[in-house]
Amino acid sequence: MGKCRFYEVCPIYTGILQDQEMSAKAFKTQFCEADFDSCKRYAVRIRGYLVPKKLLPSSRMSVDEIVEKYKCPKG
């Protein structure tokens, strides 16, 4: 499948979890480099919204809930 097209600008991939190396590696392996279709960050972005920096790929919220909670602007 390849890497997510947004991985180069995604804070999960680029280091927001530096102090949590094991979590960062797991997220990168599971979402950024494999099953990015199930990543909530990816889902929010492809719907045309800017993604909250602290949103984790494994969020259980729906895209609509994320957009409402974080007041995500279009971008």
CHARMM-style PDB file with segment names, atoms N, HN, CA, C and O in Angstrom:
ATOM      1  N   MET     1       0.810  -1.188   0.000  1.00  0.00      PROA
ATOM      2  CA  MET     1       0.000   0.000   0.000  1.00  0.00      PROA
ATOM      3  C   MET     1       0.861   1.261   0.000  1.00  0.00      PROA
ATOM      4  O   MET     1       0.459   2.266  -0.588  1.00  0.00      PROA
ATOM      5  N   GLY     2       2.018   1.242   0.633  1.00  0.00      PROA
ATOM      6  HN  GLY     2       2.344   0.427   1.111  1.00  0.00      PROA
ATOM      7  CA  GLY     2       2.882   2.413   0.685  1.00  0.00      PROA
ATOM      8  C   GLY     2       2.569   3.312   1.864  1.00  0.00      PROA
ATOM      9  O   GLY     2       1.695   3.027   2.682  1.00  0.00      PROA
ATOM     10  N   LYS     3       3.303   4.397   1.924  1.00  0.00      PROA
ATOM     11  HN  LYS     3       4.013   4.629   1.260  1.00  0.00      PROA
ATOM     12  CA  LYS     3       3.124   5.351   3.018  1.00  0.00      PROA
ATOM     13  C   LYS     3       1.979   6.307   2.721  1.00  0.00      PROA
ATOM     14  O   LYS     3       1.627   6.551   1.567  1.00  0.00      PROA
ATOM     15  N   CYS     4       1.413   6.833   3.783  1.00  0.00      PROA
ATOM     16  HN  CYS     4       1.699   6.635   4.720  1.00  0.00      PROA
ATOM     17  CA  CYS     4       0.394   7.862   3.689  1.00  0.00      PROA
ATOM     18  C   CYS     4       0.970   9.067   2.944  1.00  0.00      PROA
ATOM     19  O   CYS     4       2.134   9.420   3.132  1.00  0.00      PROA
ATOM     20  N   ARG     5       0.170   9.682   2.116  1.00  0.00      PROA
ATOM     21  HN  ARG     5      -0.776   9.396   1.963  1.00  0.00      PROA
ATOM     22  CA  ARG     5       0.664  10.832   1.347  1.00  0.00      PROA
ATOM     23  C   ARG     5       0.927  12.063   2.211  1.00  0.00      PROA
ATOM     24  O   ARG     5       1.558  13.017   1.755  1.00  0.00      PROA
ATOM     25  N   PHE     6       0.453  12.049   3.442  1.00  0.00      PROA
ATOM     26  HN  PHE     6      -0.059  11.275   3.813  1.00  0.00      PROA
ATOM     27  CA  PHE     6       0.655  13.187   4.340  1.00  0.00      PROA
ATOM     28  C   PHE     6       1.755  12.938   5.380  1.00  0.00      PROA
ATOM     29  O   PHE     6       1.961  13.773   6.261  1.00  0.00      PROA
ATOM     30  N   TYR     7       2.457  11.816   5.295  1.00  0.00      PROA
ATOM     31  HN  TYR     7       2.289  11.137   4.580  1.00  0.00      PROA
ATOM     32  CA  TYR     7       3.394  11.451   6.365  1.00  0.00      PROA
ATOM     33  C   TYR     7       4.485  12.485   6.591  1.00  0.00      PROA
ATOM     34  O   TYR     7       4.915  12.677   7.728  1.00  0.00      PROA
ATOM     35  N   GLU     8       4.940  13.150   5.554  1.00  0.00      PROA
ATOM     36  HN  GLU     8       4.591  12.995   4.630  1.00  0.00      PROA
ATOM     37  CA  GLU     8       6.040  14.107   5.717  1.00  0.00      PROA
ATOM     38  C   GLU     8       5.660  15.335   6.539  1.00  0.00      PROA
ATOM     39  O   GLU     8       6.535  16.005   7.088  1.00  0.00      PROA
ATOM     40  N   VAL     9       4.378  15.634   6.629  1.00  0.00      PROA
ATOM     41  HN  VAL     9       3.667  15.090   6.183  1.00  0.00      PROA
ATOM     42  CA  VAL     9       3.927  16.797   7.401  1.00  0.00      PROA
ATOM     43  C   VAL     9       3.129  16.401   8.643  1.00  0.00      PROA
ATOM     44  O   VAL     9       2.649  17.268   9.373  1.00  0.00      PROA
ATOM     45  N   CYS    10       2.988  15.123   8.882  1.00  0.00      PROA
ATOM     46  HN  CYS    10       3.378  14.418   8.289  1.00  0.00      PROA
ATOM     47  CA  CYS    10       2.212  14.643  10.022  1.00  0.00      PROA
ATOM     48  C   CYS    10       3.070  14.658  11.290  1.00  0.00      PROA
ATOM     49  O   CYS    10       4.149  14.065  11.315  1.00  0.00      PROA
ATOM     50  N   PRO    11       2.592  15.335  12.344  1.00  0.00      PROA
ATOM     51  CA  PRO    11       3.374  15.382  13.575  1.00  0.00      PROA
ATOM     52  C   PRO    11       3.575  14.013  14.231  1.00  0.00      PROA
ATOM     53  O   PRO    11       4.540  13.824  14.972  1.00  0.00      PROA
ATOM     54  N   ILE    12       2.697  13.076  13.973  1.00  0.00      PROA
ATOM     55  HN  ILE    12       1.914  13.230  13.371  1.00  0.00      PROA
ATOM     56  CA  ILE    12       2.889  11.722  14.505  1.00  0.00      PROA
ATOM     57  C   ILE    12       4.135  11.113  13.868  1.00  0.00      PROA
ATOM     58  O   ILE    12       4.923  10.452  14.545  1.00  0.00      PROA
ATOM     59  N   TYR    13       4.308  11.332  12.584  1.00  0.00      PROA
ATOM     60  HN  TYR    13       3.668  11.869  12.034  1.00  0.00      PROA
ATOM     61  CA  TYR    13       5.456  10.766  11.865  1.00  0.00      PROA
ATOM     62  C   TYR    13       6.724  11.581  12.093  1.00  0.00      PROA
ATOM     63  O   TYR    13       7.822  11.026  12.135  1.00  0.00      PROA
ATOM     64  N   THR    14       6.579  12.871  12.236  1.00  0.00      PROA
ATOM     65  HN  THR    14       5.687  13.323  12.201  1.00  0.00      PROA
ATOM     66  CA  THR    14       7.762  13.733  12.307  1.00  0.00      PROA
ATOM     67  C   THR    14       8.262  14.041  13.707  1.00  0.00      PROA
ATOM     68  O   THR    14       9.262  14.743  13.858  1.00  0.00      PROA
ATOM     69  N   GLY    15       7.587  13.532  14.745  1.00  0.00      PROA
ATOM     70  HN  GLY    15       6.775  12.962  14.623  1.00  0.00      PROA
ATOM     71  CA  GLY    15       8.209  13.642  16.051  1.00  0.00      PROA
ATOM     72  C   GLY    15       7.433  14.184  17.223  1.00  0.00      PROA
ATOM     73  O   GLY    15       8.037  14.423  18.269  1.00  0.00      PROA
ATOM     74  N   ILE    16       6.138  14.394  17.123  1.00  0.00      PROA
ATOM     75  HN  ILE    16       5.647  14.199  16.273  1.00  0.00      PROA
ATOM     76  CA  ILE    16       5.391  14.924  18.263  1.00  0.00      PROA
ATOM     77  C   ILE    16       5.441  13.963  19.460  1.00  0.00      PROA
ATOM     78  O   ILE    16       5.276  14.394  20.601  1.00  0.00      PROA
ATOM     79  N   LEU    17       5.662  12.690  19.214  1.00  0.00      PROA
ATOM     80  HN  LEU    17       5.797  12.340  18.287  1.00  0.00      PROA
ATOM     81  CA  LEU    17       5.704  11.687  20.289  1.00  0.00      PROA
ATOM     82  C   LEU    17       7.143  11.272  20.626  1.00  0.00      PROA
ATOM     83  O   LEU    17       7.392  10.115  20.965  1.00  0.00      PROA
ATOM     84  N   GLN    18       8.080  12.209  20.533  1.00  0.00      PROA
ATOM     85  HN  GLN    18       7.878  13.149  20.257  1.00  0.00      PROA
ATOM     86  CA  GLN    18       9.486  11.901  20.769  1.00  0.00      PROA
ATOM     87  C   GLN    18       9.736  11.252  22.123  1.00  0.00      PROA
ATOM     88  O   GLN    18      10.594  10.377  22.243  1.00  0.00      PROA
ATOM     89  N   ASP    19       9.004  11.667  23.128  1.00  0.00      PROA
ATOM     90  HN  ASP    19       8.307  12.377  23.030  1.00  0.00      PROA
ATOM     91  CA  ASP    19       9.214  11.116  24.464  1.00  0.00      PROA
ATOM     92  C   ASP    19       8.481   9.790  24.666  1.00  0.00      PROA
ATOM     93  O   ASP    19       8.554   9.195  25.741  1.00  0.00      PROA
ATOM     94  N   GLN    20       7.783   9.336  23.646  1.00  0.00      PROA
ATOM     95  HN  GLN    20       7.723   9.820  22.773  1.00  0.00      PROA
ATOM     96  CA  GLN    20       7.049   8.069  23.695  1.00  0.00      PROA
ATOM     97  C   GLN    20       7.436   7.221  22.480  1.00  0.00      PROA
ATOM     98  O   GLN    20       6.602   6.916  21.628  1.00  0.00      PROA
ATOM     99  N   GLU    21       8.682   6.859  22.420  1.00  0.00      PROA
ATOM    100  HN  GLU    21       9.360   7.107  23.112  1.00  0.00      PROA
ATOM    101  CA  GLU    21       9.251   6.199  21.246  1.00  0.00      PROA
ATOM    102  C   GLU    21       8.491   4.937  20.824  1.00  0.00      PROA
ATOM    103  O   GLU    21       8.273   4.719  19.633  1.00  0.00      PROA
ATOM    104  N   MET    22       8.092   4.115  21.782  1.00  0.00      PROA
ATOM    105  HN  MET    22       8.270   4.292  22.750  1.00  0.00      PROA
ATOM    106  CA  MET    22       7.383   2.873  21.436  1.00  0.00      PROA
ATOM    107  C   MET    22       6.023   3.169  20.809  1.00  0.00      PROA
ATOM    108  O   MET    22       5.644   2.529  19.829  1.00  0.00      PROA
ATOM    109  N   SER    23       5.294   4.122  21.358  1.00  0.00      PROA
ATOM    110  HN  SER    23       5.602   4.642  22.155  1.00  0.00      PROA
ATOM    111  CA  SER    23       4.000   4.508  20.794  1.00  0.00      PROA
ATOM    112  C   SER    23       4.175   5.085  19.400  1.00  0.00      PROA
ATOM    113  O   SER    23       3.428   4.744  18.482  1.00  0.00      PROA
ATOM    114  N   ALA    24       5.160   5.956  19.241  1.00  0.00      PROA
ATOM    115  HN  ALA    24       5.767   6.233  19.986  1.00  0.00      PROA
ATOM    116  CA  ALA    24       5.415   6.573  17.940  1.00  0.00      PROA
ATOM    117  C   ALA    24       5.727   5.513  16.898  1.00  0.00      PROA
ATOM    118  O   ALA    24       5.206   5.565  15.784  1.00  0.00      PROA
ATOM    119  N   LYS    25       6.560   4.566  17.243  1.00  0.00      PROA
ATOM    120  HN  LYS    25       6.984   4.523  18.148  1.00  0.00      PROA
ATOM    121  CA  LYS    25       6.928   3.509  16.303  1.00  0.00      PROA
ATOM    122  C   LYS    25       5.707   2.657  15.929  1.00  0.00      PROA
ATOM    123  O   LYS    25       5.525   2.299  14.765  1.00  0.00      PROA
ATOM    124  N   ALA    26       4.886   2.340  16.914  1.00  0.00      PROA
ATOM    125  HN  ALA    26       5.035   2.630  17.860  1.00  0.00      PROA
ATOM    126  CA  ALA    26       3.681   1.544  16.653  1.00  0.00      PROA
ATOM    127  C   ALA    26       2.721   2.284  15.726  1.00  0.00      PROA
ATOM    128  O   ALA    26       2.187   1.694  14.788  1.00  0.00      PROA
ATOM    129  N   PHE    27       2.499   3.574  15.984  1.00  0.00      PROA
ATOM    130  HN  PHE    27       2.932   4.054  16.746  1.00  0.00      PROA
ATOM    131  CA  PHE    27       1.614   4.364  15.125  1.00  0.00      PROA
ATOM    132  C   PHE    27       2.164   4.445  13.707  1.00  0.00      PROA
ATOM    133  O   PHE    27       1.419   4.282  12.741  1.00  0.00      PROA
ATOM    134  N   LYS    28       3.464   4.695  13.577  1.00  0.00      PROA
ATOM    135  HN  LYS    28       4.070   4.827  14.362  1.00  0.00      PROA
ATOM    136  CA  LYS    28       4.075   4.793  12.251  1.00  0.00      PROA
ATOM    137  C   LYS    28       3.911   3.484  11.480  1.00  0.00      PROA
ATOM    138  O   LYS    28       3.550   3.484  10.303  1.00  0.00      PROA
ATOM    139  N   THR    29       4.179   2.378  12.156  1.00  0.00      PROA
ATOM    140  HN  THR    29       4.473   2.377  13.112  1.00  0.00      PROA
ATOM    141  CA  THR    29       4.089   1.073  11.505  1.00  0.00      PROA
ATOM    142  C   THR    29       2.650   0.737  11.128  1.00  0.00      PROA
ATOM    143  O   THR    29       2.388   0.287  10.013  1.00  0.00      PROA
ATOM    144  N   GLN    30       1.735   0.950  12.041  1.00  0.00      PROA
ATOM    145  HN  GLN    30       1.948   1.316  12.947  1.00  0.00      PROA
ATOM    146  CA  GLN    30       0.336   0.573  11.804  1.00  0.00      PROA
ATOM    147  C   GLN    30      -0.384   1.516  10.857  1.00  0.00      PROA
ATOM    148  O   GLN    30      -1.117   1.064   9.978  1.00  0.00      PROA
ATOM    149  N   PHE    31      -0.190   2.815  11.019  1.00  0.00      PROA
ATOM    150  HN  PHE    31       0.406   3.183  11.733  1.00  0.00      PROA
ATOM    151  CA  PHE    31      -0.975   3.781  10.266  1.00  0.00      PROA
ATOM    152  C   PHE    31      -0.202   4.451   9.129  1.00  0.00      PROA
ATOM    153  O   PHE    31      -0.638   4.389   7.979  1.00  0.00      PROA
ATOM    154  N   CYS    32       0.918   5.079   9.419  1.00  0.00      PROA
ATOM    155  HN  CYS    32       1.272   5.129  10.353  1.00  0.00      PROA
ATOM    156  CA  CYS    32       1.638   5.871   8.416  1.00  0.00      PROA
ATOM    157  C   CYS    32       2.205   5.026   7.278  1.00  0.00      PROA
ATOM    158  O   CYS    32       2.233   5.457   6.125  1.00  0.00      PROA
ATOM    159  N   GLU    33       2.648   3.833   7.612  1.00  0.00      PROA
ATOM    160  HN  GLU    33       2.625   3.483   8.548  1.00  0.00      PROA
ATOM    161  CA  GLU    33       3.336   3.005   6.630  1.00  0.00      PROA
ATOM    162  C   GLU    33       2.519   1.807   6.167  1.00  0.00      PROA
ATOM    163  O   GLU    33       3.029   0.967   5.425  1.00  0.00      PROA
ATOM    164  N   ALA    34       1.272   1.711   6.586  1.00  0.00      PROA
ATOM    165  HN  ALA    34       0.857   2.394   7.188  1.00  0.00      PROA
ATOM    166  CA  ALA    34       0.486   0.536   6.195  1.00  0.00      PROA
ATOM    167  C   ALA    34      -0.983   0.889   5.994  1.00  0.00      PROA
ATOM    168  O   ALA    34      -1.408   1.181   4.876  1.00  0.00      PROA
ATOM    169  N   ASP    35      -1.752   0.864   7.068  1.00  0.00      PROA
ATOM    170  HN  ASP    35      -1.407   0.627   7.977  1.00  0.00      PROA
ATOM    171  CA  ASP    35      -3.207   0.996   6.984  1.00  0.00      PROA
ATOM    172  C   ASP    35      -3.660   2.430   7.254  1.00  0.00      PROA
ATOM    173  O   ASP    35      -4.436   2.683   8.175  1.00  0.00      PROA
ATOM    174  N   PHE    36      -3.166   3.369   6.437  1.00  0.00      PROA
ATOM    175  HN  PHE    36      -2.535   3.164   5.688  1.00  0.00      PROA
ATOM    176  CA  PHE    36      -3.500   4.765   6.710  1.00  0.00      PROA
ATOM    177  C   PHE    36      -4.963   5.091   6.446  1.00  0.00      PROA
ATOM    178  O   PHE    36      -5.446   6.123   6.911  1.00  0.00      PROA
ATOM    179  N   ASP    37      -5.677   4.255   5.724  1.00  0.00      PROA
ATOM    180  HN  ASP    37      -5.284   3.416   5.347  1.00  0.00      PROA
ATOM    181  CA  ASP    37      -7.114   4.476   5.519  1.00  0.00      PROA
ATOM    182  C   ASP    37      -7.895   4.418   6.837  1.00  0.00      PROA
ATOM    183  O   ASP    37      -8.989   4.974   6.931  1.00  0.00      PROA
ATOM    184  N   SER    38      -7.345   3.755   7.844  1.00  0.00      PROA
ATOM    185  HN  SER    38      -6.457   3.303   7.768  1.00  0.00      PROA
ATOM    186  CA  SER    38      -8.031   3.672   9.137  1.00  0.00      PROA
ATOM    187  C   SER    38      -7.527   4.725  10.129  1.00  0.00      PROA
ATOM    188  O   SER    38      -7.966   4.749  11.279  1.00  0.00      PROA
ATOM    189  N   CYS    39      -6.626   5.579   9.701  1.00  0.00      PROA
ATOM    190  HN  CYS    39      -6.270   5.560   8.767  1.00  0.00      PROA
ATOM    191  CA  CYS    39      -6.076   6.650  10.539  1.00  0.00      PROA
ATOM    192  C   CYS    39      -7.060   7.813  10.595  1.00  0.00      PROA
ATOM    193  O   CYS    39      -7.483   8.322   9.558  1.00  0.00      PROA
ATOM    194  N   LYS    40      -7.423   8.232  11.805  1.00  0.00      PROA
ATOM    195  HN  LYS    40      -7.079   7.818  12.648  1.00  0.00      PROA
ATOM    196  CA  LYS    40      -8.365   9.344  11.943  1.00  0.00      PROA
ATOM    197  C   LYS    40      -7.763  10.658  11.468  1.00  0.00      PROA
ATOM    198  O   LYS    40      -8.491  11.523  10.982  1.00  0.00      PROA
ATOM    199  N   ARG    41      -6.469  10.824  11.597  1.00  0.00      PROA
ATOM    200  HN  ARG    41      -5.878  10.121  11.993  1.00  0.00      PROA
ATOM    201  CA  ARG    41      -5.813  12.033  11.083  1.00  0.00      PROA
ATOM    202  C   ARG    41      -5.985  12.098   9.566  1.00  0.00      PROA
ATOM    203  O   ARG    41      -6.323  13.145   9.014  1.00  0.00      PROA
ATOM    204  N   TYR    42      -5.754  10.982   8.909  1.00  0.00      PROA
ATOM    205  HN  TYR    42      -5.480  10.131   9.358  1.00  0.00      PROA
ATOM    206  CA  TYR    42      -5.908  10.896   7.453  1.00  0.00      PROA
ATOM    207  C   TYR    42      -7.360  11.162   7.060  1.00  0.00      PROA
ATOM    208  O   TYR    42      -7.629  11.899   6.112  1.00  0.00      PROA
ATOM    209  N   ALA    43      -8.281  10.565   7.788  1.00  0.00      PROA
ATOM    210  HN  ALA    43      -8.063   9.966   8.559  1.00  0.00      PROA
ATOM    211  CA  ALA    43      -9.709  10.711   7.480  1.00  0.00      PROA
ATOM    212  C   ALA    43     -10.152  12.171   7.577  1.00  0.00      PROA
ATOM    213  O   ALA    43     -10.912  12.645   6.733  1.00  0.00      PROA
ATOM    214  N   VAL    44      -9.685  12.878   8.594  1.00  0.00      PROA
ATOM    215  HN  VAL    44      -9.068  12.492   9.280  1.00  0.00      PROA
ATOM    216  CA  VAL    44     -10.036  14.285   8.751  1.00  0.00      PROA
ATOM    217  C   VAL    44      -9.445  15.097   7.589  1.00  0.00      PROA
ATOM    218  O   VAL    44     -10.119  15.950   7.014  1.00  0.00      PROA
ATOM    219  N   ARG    45      -8.195  14.824   7.258  1.00  0.00      PROA
ATOM    220  HN  ARG    45      -7.647  14.130   7.725  1.00  0.00      PROA
ATOM    221  CA  ARG    45      -7.498  15.589   6.207  1.00  0.00      PROA
ATOM    222  C   ARG    45      -8.131  15.381   4.836  1.00  0.00      PROA
ATOM    223  O   ARG    45      -8.308  16.346   4.091  1.00  0.00      PROA
ATOM    224  N   ILE    46      -8.471  14.159   4.492  1.00  0.00      PROA
ATOM    225  HN  ILE    46      -8.327  13.376   5.097  1.00  0.00      PROA
ATOM    226  CA  ILE    46      -9.037  13.939   3.157  1.00  0.00      PROA
ATOM    227  C   ILE    46     -10.451  14.496   3.029  1.00  0.00      PROA
ATOM    228  O   ILE    46     -10.958  14.666   1.921  1.00  0.00      PROA
ATOM    229  N   ARG    47     -11.086  14.778   4.165  1.00  0.00      PROA
ATOM    230  HN  ARG    47     -10.674  14.640   5.066  1.00  0.00      PROA
ATOM    231  CA  ARG    47     -12.393  15.453   4.126  1.00  0.00      PROA
ATOM    232  C   ARG    47     -12.224  16.963   3.990  1.00  0.00      PROA
ATOM    233  O   ARG    47     -13.209  17.700   3.936  1.00  0.00      PROA
ATOM    234  N   GLY    48     -10.970  17.423   3.935  1.00  0.00      PROA
ATOM    235  HN  GLY    48     -10.170  16.824   3.979  1.00  0.00      PROA
ATOM    236  CA  GLY    48     -10.701  18.833   3.677  1.00  0.00      PROA
ATOM    237  C   GLY    48     -10.489  19.699   4.893  1.00  0.00      PROA
ATOM    238  O   GLY    48     -10.486  20.925   4.781  1.00  0.00      PROA
ATOM    239  N   TYR    49     -10.311  19.088   6.067  1.00  0.00      PROA
ATOM    240  HN  TYR    49     -10.314  18.092   6.158  1.00  0.00      PROA
ATOM    241  CA  TYR    49     -10.115  19.850   7.303  1.00  0.00      PROA
ATOM    242  C   TYR    49      -8.662  19.826   7.732  1.00  0.00      PROA
ATOM    243  O   TYR    49      -7.927  18.886   7.430  1.00  0.00      PROA
ATOM    244  N   LEU    50      -8.254  20.871   8.440  1.00  0.00      PROA
ATOM    245  HN  LEU    50      -8.851  21.635   8.685  1.00  0.00      PROA
ATOM    246  CA  LEU    50      -6.940  20.869   9.073  1.00  0.00      PROA
ATOM    247  C   LEU    50      -7.019  19.967  10.296  1.00  0.00      PROA
ATOM    248  O   LEU    50      -8.017  19.969  11.017  1.00  0.00      PROA
ATOM    249  N   VAL    51      -5.974  19.209  10.522  1.00  0.00      PROA
ATOM    250  HN  VAL    51      -5.163  19.208   9.936  1.00  0.00      PROA
ATOM    251  CA  VAL    51      -5.974  18.194  11.578  1.00  0.00      PROA
ATOM    252  C   VAL    51      -5.386  18.765  12.870  1.00  0.00      PROA
ATOM    253  O   VAL    51      -4.312  19.366  12.845  1.00  0.00      PROA
ATOM    254  N   PRO    52      -6.076  18.585  13.993  1.00  0.00      PROA
ATOM    255  CA  PRO    52      -5.510  19.021  15.276  1.00  0.00      PROA
ATOM    256  C   PRO    52      -4.199  18.289  15.557  1.00  0.00      PROA
ATOM    257  O   PRO    52      -4.126  17.071  15.391  1.00  0.00      PROA
ATOM    258  N   LYS    53      -3.174  19.010  15.976  1.00  0.00      PROA
ATOM    259  HN  LYS    53      -3.233  19.999  16.110  1.00  0.00      PROA
ATOM    260  CA  LYS    53      -1.854  18.397  16.190  1.00  0.00      PROA
ATOM    261  C   LYS    53      -1.891  17.245  17.171  1.00  0.00      PROA
ATOM    262  O   LYS    53      -1.172  16.262  16.995  1.00  0.00      PROA
ATOM    263  N   LYS    54      -2.725  17.349  18.214  1.00  0.00      PROA
ATOM    264  HN  LYS    54      -3.310  18.147  18.357  1.00  0.00      PROA
ATOM    265  CA  LYS    54      -2.699  16.298  19.228  1.00  0.00      PROA
ATOM    266  C   LYS    54      -3.649  15.130  18.952  1.00  0.00      PROA
ATOM    267  O   LYS    54      -3.768  14.227  19.780  1.00  0.00      PROA
ATOM    268  N   LEU    55      -4.317  15.135  17.812  1.00  0.00      PROA
ATOM    269  HN  LEU    55      -4.220  15.869  17.139  1.00  0.00      PROA
ATOM    270  CA  LEU    55      -5.204  14.022  17.465  1.00  0.00      PROA
ATOM    271  C   LEU    55      -4.386  12.775  17.146  1.00  0.00      PROA
ATOM    272  O   LEU    55      -3.483  12.815  16.311  1.00  0.00      PROA
ATOM    273  N   LEU    56      -4.704  11.674  17.813  1.00  0.00      PROA
ATOM    274  HN  LEU    56      -5.438  11.642  18.492  1.00  0.00      PROA
ATOM    275  CA  LEU    56      -4.003  10.420  17.555  1.00  0.00      PROA
ATOM    276  C   LEU    56      -4.676   9.660  16.411  1.00  0.00      PROA
ATOM    277  O   LEU    56      -5.884   9.782  16.211  1.00  0.00      PROA
ATOM    278  N   PRO    57      -3.908   8.887  15.670  1.00  0.00      PROA
ATOM    279  CA  PRO    57      -4.458   8.127  14.554  1.00  0.00      PROA
ATOM    280  C   PRO    57      -5.517   7.121  14.982  1.00  0.00      PROA
ATOM    281  O   PRO    57      -6.387   6.751  14.193  1.00  0.00      PROA
ATOM    282  N   SER    58      -5.443   6.685  16.217  1.00  0.00      PROA
ATOM    283  HN  SER    58      -4.736   6.985  16.859  1.00  0.00      PROA
ATOM    284  CA  SER    58      -6.337   5.645  16.719  1.00  0.00      PROA
ATOM    285  C   SER    58      -7.567   6.199  17.445  1.00  0.00      PROA
ATOM    286  O   SER    58      -8.254   5.456  18.147  1.00  0.00      PROA
ATOM    287  N   SER    59      -7.849   7.483  17.284  1.00  0.00      PROA
ATOM    288  HN  SER    59      -7.292   8.087  16.713  1.00  0.00      PROA
ATOM    289  CA  SER    59      -8.994   8.087  17.955  1.00  0.00      PROA
ATOM    290  C   SER    59     -10.268   7.298  17.664  1.00  0.00      PROA
ATOM    291  O   SER    59     -10.472   6.811  16.552  1.00  0.00      PROA
ATOM    292  N   ARG    60     -11.109   7.180  18.668  1.00  0.00      PROA
ATOM    293  HN  ARG    60     -10.943   7.575  19.572  1.00  0.00      PROA
ATOM    294  CA  ARG    60     -12.378   6.458  18.503  1.00  0.00      PROA
ATOM    295  C   ARG    60     -13.515   7.370  18.062  1.00  0.00      PROA
ATOM    296  O   ARG    60     -14.614   6.903  17.764  1.00  0.00      PROA
ATOM    297  N   MET    61     -13.248   8.671  18.023  1.00  0.00      PROA
ATOM    298  HN  MET    61     -12.355   9.051  18.266  1.00  0.00      PROA
ATOM    299  CA  MET    61     -14.267   9.616  17.587  1.00  0.00      PROA
ATOM    300  C   MET    61     -14.453   9.523  16.071  1.00  0.00      PROA
ATOM    301  O   MET    61     -13.534   9.156  15.340  1.00  0.00      PROA
ATOM    302  N   SER    62     -15.646   9.857  15.623  1.00  0.00      PROA
ATOM    303  HN  SER    62     -16.393  10.155  16.217  1.00  0.00      PROA
ATOM    304  CA  SER    62     -15.891   9.930  14.186  1.00  0.00      PROA
ATOM    305  C   SER    62     -15.266  11.226  13.663  1.00  0.00      PROA
ATOM    306  O   SER    62     -14.914  12.109  14.444  1.00  0.00      PROA
ATOM    307  N   VAL    63     -15.133  11.332  12.364  1.00  0.00      PROA
ATOM    308  HN  VAL    63     -15.419  10.614  11.729  1.00  0.00      PROA
ATOM    309  CA  VAL    63     -14.592  12.555  11.776  1.00  0.00      PROA
ATOM    310  C   VAL    63     -15.469  13.747  12.157  1.00  0.00      PROA
ATOM    311  O   VAL    63     -14.955  14.808  12.511  1.00  0.00      PROA
ATOM    312  N   ASP    64     -16.776  13.578  12.087  1.00  0.00      PROA
ATOM    313  HN  ASP    64     -17.194  12.716  11.800  1.00  0.00      PROA
ATOM    314  CA  ASP    64     -17.677  14.666  12.452  1.00  0.00      PROA
ATOM    315  C   ASP    64     -17.497  15.089  13.910  1.00  0.00      PROA
ATOM    316  O   ASP    64     -17.520  16.282  14.213  1.00  0.00      PROA
ATOM    317  N   GLU    65     -17.319  14.136  14.803  1.00  0.00      PROA
ATOM    318  HN  GLU    65     -17.300  13.167  14.557  1.00  0.00      PROA
ATOM    319  CA  GLU    65     -17.094  14.455  16.220  1.00  0.00      PROA
ATOM    320  C   GLU    65     -15.775  15.200  16.403  1.00  0.00      PROA
ATOM    321  O   GLU    65     -15.694  16.140  17.194  1.00  0.00      PROA
ATOM    322  N   ILE    66     -14.750  14.783  15.679  1.00  0.00      PROA
ATOM    323  HN  ILE    66     -14.815  14.019  15.037  1.00  0.00      PROA
ATOM    324  CA  ILE    66     -13.436  15.435  15.764  1.00  0.00      PROA
ATOM    325  C   ILE    66     -13.538  16.878  15.289  1.00  0.00      PROA
ATOM    326  O   ILE    66     -13.057  17.795  15.953  1.00  0.00      PROA
ATOM    327  N   VAL    67     -14.165  17.069  14.139  1.00  0.00      PROA
ATOM    328  HN  VAL    67     -14.556  16.324  13.599  1.00  0.00      PROA
ATOM    329  CA  VAL    67     -14.319  18.412  13.573  1.00  0.00      PROA
ATOM    330  C   VAL    67     -15.074  19.319  14.537  1.00  0.00      PROA
ATOM    331  O   VAL    67     -14.705  20.478  14.724  1.00  0.00      PROA
ATOM    332  N   GLU    68     -16.129  18.790  15.148  1.00  0.00      PROA
ATOM    333  HN  GLU    68     -16.428  17.848  14.996  1.00  0.00      PROA
ATOM    334  CA  GLU    68     -16.913  19.586  16.080  1.00  0.00      PROA
ATOM    335  C   GLU    68     -16.141  19.889  17.366  1.00  0.00      PROA
ATOM    336  O   GLU    68     -16.117  21.032  17.822  1.00  0.00      PROA
ATOM    337  N   LYS    69     -15.515  18.874  17.946  1.00  0.00      PROA
ATOM    338  HN  LYS    69     -15.535  17.945  17.576  1.00  0.00      PROA
ATOM    339  CA  LYS    69     -14.799  19.054  19.211  1.00  0.00      PROA
ATOM    340  C   LYS    69     -13.635  20.026  19.085  1.00  0.00      PROA
ATOM    341  O   LYS    69     -13.453  20.898  19.935  1.00  0.00      PROA
ATOM    342  N   TYR    70     -12.846  19.875  18.021  1.00  0.00      PROA
ATOM    343  HN  TYR    70     -12.994  19.167  17.331  1.00  0.00      PROA
ATOM    344  CA  TYR    70     -11.646  20.694  17.852  1.00  0.00      PROA
ATOM    345  C   TYR    70     -11.869  21.941  16.987  1.00  0.00      PROA
ATOM    346  O   TYR    70     -10.942  22.716  16.752  1.00  0.00      PROA
ATOM    347  N   LYS    71     -13.111  22.124  16.518  1.00  0.00      PROA
ATOM    348  HN  LYS    71     -13.864  21.494  16.709  1.00  0.00      PROA
ATOM    349  CA  LYS    71     -13.426  23.280  15.673  1.00  0.00      PROA
ATOM    350  C   LYS    71     -12.467  23.366  14.487  1.00  0.00      PROA
ATOM    351  O   LYS    71     -11.901  24.424  14.210  1.00  0.00      PROA
ATOM    352  N   CYS    72     -12.294  22.255  13.799  1.00  0.00      PROA
ATOM    353  HN  CYS    72     -12.754  21.396  14.023  1.00  0.00      PROA
ATOM    354  CA  CYS    72     -11.336  22.160  12.690  1.00  0.00      PROA
ATOM    355  C   CYS    72     -11.769  23.037  11.512  1.00  0.00      PROA
ATOM    356  O   CYS    72     -12.879  22.893  11.000  1.00  0.00      PROA
ATOM    357  N   PRO    73     -10.893  23.939  11.088  1.00  0.00      PROA
ATOM    358  CA  PRO    73     -11.216  24.750   9.924  1.00  0.00      PROA
ATOM    359  C   PRO    73     -10.936  23.968   8.629  1.00  0.00      PROA
ATOM    360  O   PRO    73     -10.156  23.016   8.618  1.00  0.00      PROA
ATOM    361  N   LYS    74     -11.576  24.383   7.570  1.00  0.00      PROA
ATOM    362  HN  LYS    74     -12.210  25.156   7.578  1.00  0.00      PROA
ATOM    363  CA  LYS    74     -11.260  23.812   6.254  1.00  0.00      PROA
ATOM    364  C   LYS    74      -9.869  24.297   5.888  1.00  0.00      PROA
ATOM    365  O   LYS    74      -9.450  25.393   6.261  1.00  0.00      PROA
ATOM    366  N   GLY    75      -9.164  23.451   5.149  1.00  0.00      PROA
ATOM    367  HN  GLY    75      -9.504  22.560   4.846  1.00  0.00      PROA
ATOM    368  CA  GLY    75      -7.829  23.890   4.765  1.00  0.00      PROA
ATOM    369  C   GLY    75      -7.179  23.101   3.759  1.00  0.00      PROA
ATOM    370  OT1 GLY    75      -6.049  23.401   3.374  1.00  0.00      PROA
TER     371      GLY     75
END
